[in-house]
């Protein structure tokens, strides 16, 4: 798998190349880090020579965005999805599948809380987290011309109470990311079958 993460417009041609072998042999994950897997799903065997992941979305790195603080940002969940579900089995020169991460943001939205004396006896919803995930998959021929493409998008929101602990917050953010990725998985499962039939190897 080839992972392309532009570092701003001026560096759009820079690429970080990771092999599938390296991705799977980087050592065991930390036991304290939440994980996501699609290994229980049958992978799509694509008649292409390689699969690329291209990051069009660049996290702002500051509030209201919180995806940069997450143990599993939505974009990283999609990278794992690509590793588990898209397998290039074509010969050299048979083209490529390009997975474009167009949006993978999670933002926090402050909610109105009663700050009066009576409000101090309430446990109100203080914050809402809105997550958006949009990706496209493009099939490119040997000349790098797009010959087929599909797009999927998902949104999730969760509001949280004032007394939320840090661990509870981290778990909710993980759940948002996982739910977004699984929504994309369900959509792409059908879209790939409907529109990429020519490139599916049984």
FILOPA-871310 format. One record per residue (C-alpha): x, y, z; residue number from 1. Coordinates in steps of 0.1 Angstrom, whole numbers, plus 5000, padded with zeros to 4 digits. Layout:
<nodes>
   east   north     up   num
      X       Y      Z   NUM
...
</nodes>
This chain:
<nodes>
   east   north     up   num
   5000    5000   5000     1
   5013    5034   4992     2
   5004    5062   5016     3
   5005    5098   5002     4
   5001    5126   5028     5
   5008    5160   5013     6
   5023    5185   5038     7
   5005    5216   5024     8
   5000    5226   4989     9
   5036    5233   4981    10
   5046    5198   4991    11
   5017    5180   4973    12
   5041    5158   4955    13
   5058    5144   4986    14
   5049    5109   4995    15
   5055    5085   5023    16
   5056    5050   5008    17
   5047    5021   5031    18
   5046    4985   5020    19
   5018    4962   5032    20
   5044    4940   5048    21
   5058    4969   5068    22
   5023    4979   5079    23
   5016    4944   5093    24
   5051    4938   5108    25
   5056    4970   5128    26
   5053    4952   5161    27
   5024    4945   5184    28
   5001    4975   5192    29
   5001    4990   5226    30
   4976    4973   5249    31
   4964    5007   5261    32
   4956    5020   5226    33
   4921    5014   5212    34
   4922    4994   5180    35
   4899    4988   5151    36
   4899    4959   5126    37
   4880    4948   5096    38
   4897    4914   5095    39
   4864    4897   5100    40
   4852    4910   5066    41
   4861    4893   5033    42
   4887    4915   5015    43
   4881    4927   4980    44
   4907    4912   4956    45
   4913    4939   4930    46
   4929    4934   4896    47
   4953    4963   4902    48
   4990    4964   4909    49
   4988    4987   4939    50
   4966    5005   4963    51
   4973    5041   4972    52
   4959    5062   5001    53
   4960    5099   4994    54
   4952    5124   5022    55
   4935    5155   5007    56
   4922    5163   5042    57
   4948    5180   5065    58
   4939    5183   5102    59
   4940    5220   5112    60
   4958    5210   5144    61
   4938    5233   5167    62
   4903    5237   5182    63
   4875    5233   5174    64
   4891    5203   5156    65
   4900    5175   5180    66
   4909    5147   5155    67
   4945    5155   5161    68
   4941    5146   5198    69
   4924    5113   5191    70
   4940    5079   5197    71
   4922    5067   5165    72
   4914    5096   5142    73
   4888    5088   5114    74
   4915    5090   5088    75
   4936    5064   5105    76
   4906    5041   5108    77
   4902    5043   5070    78
   4939    5034   5065    79
   4933    5003   5086    80
   4901    4996   5065    81
   4922    4998   5033    82
   4948    4974   5047    83
   4921    4949   5057    84
   4896    4951   5028    85
   4915    4961   4996    86
   4940    4936   4982    87
   4959    4944   4950    88
   4964    4911   4931    89
   4970    4924   4896    90
   5002    4921   4876    91
   5026    4950   4873    92
   5012    4976   4850    93
   4976    4966   4856    94
   4967    5000   4871    95
   4960    5011   4907    96
   4932    5018   4932    97
   4935    5052   4947    98
   4917    5058   4980    99
   4913    5096   4986   100
   4905    5108   5022   101
   4886    5140   5015   102
   4874    5147   5050   103
   4882    5130   5083   104
   4874    5157   5108   105
   4860    5157   5143   106
   4851    5191   5159   107
   4838    5200   5193   108
   4808    5224   5196   109
   4802    5240   5230   110
   4765    5238   5241   111
   4747    5263   5262   112
   4750    5254   5299   113
   4731    5270   5328   114
   4757    5288   5349   115
   4733    5301   5375   116
   4731    5288   5410   117
   4703    5265   5401   118
   4724    5252   5372   119
   4751    5241   5396   120
   4727    5213   5407   121
   4722    5200   5371   122
   4744    5177   5351   123
   4739    5192   5316   124
   4751    5183   5282   125
   4782    5206   5278   126
   4797    5197   5245   127
   4789    5180   5212   128
   4814    5162   5190   129
   4806    5162   5152   130
   4825    5138   5131   131
   4826    5137   5093   132
   4843    5111   5070   133
   4843    5112   5032   134
   4864    5091   5010   135
   4865    5082   4973   136
   4880    5052   4956   137
   4893    5057   4920   138
   4904    5029   4897   139
   4932    5041   4874   140
   4945    5023   4844   141
   4982    5019   4835   142
   4982    5054   4821   143
   4970    5068   4854   144
   4936    5077   4839   145
   4906    5073   4861   146
   4883    5047   4846   147
   4859    5042   4876   148
   4852    5058   4909   149
   4828    5057   4939   150
   4823    5080   4969   151
   4810    5074   5004   152
   4803    5098   5032   153
   4792    5095   5069   154
   4785    5118   5098   155
   4782    5111   5135   156
   4774    5133   5165   157
   4776    5127   5203   158
   4768    5151   5231   159
   4786    5147   5264   160
   4778    5158   5300   161
   4797    5182   5322   162
   4810    5155   5345   163
   4826    5135   5317   164
   4860    5121   5326   165
   4890    5121   5303   166
   4888    5084   5298   167
   4851    5086   5290   168
   4858    5114   5265   169
   4885    5093   5248   170
   4862    5063   5245   171
   4834    5085   5230   172
   4858    5099   5204   173
   4870    5064   5196   174
   4834    5053   5192   175
   4827    5082   5168   176
   4857    5072   5147   177
   4848    5036   5146   178
   4812    5043   5138   179
   4822    5065   5109   180
   4846    5039   5095   181
   4820    5011   5098   182
   4794    5033   5080   183
   4819    5038   5052   184
   4826    5001   5051   185
   4789    4993   5047   186
   4785    5018   5019   187
   4817    5008   5001   188
   4809    4971   5004   189
   4779    4977   4981   190
   4794    5004   4959   191
   4825    4982   4951   192
   4803    4953   4941   193
   4780    4975   4920   194
   4807    4996   4902   195
   4840    4978   4904   196
   4828    4944   4891   197
   4853    4944   4862   198
   4882    4947   4886   199
   4871    4921   4912   200
   4890    4888   4912   201
   4870    4859   4925   202
</nodes>
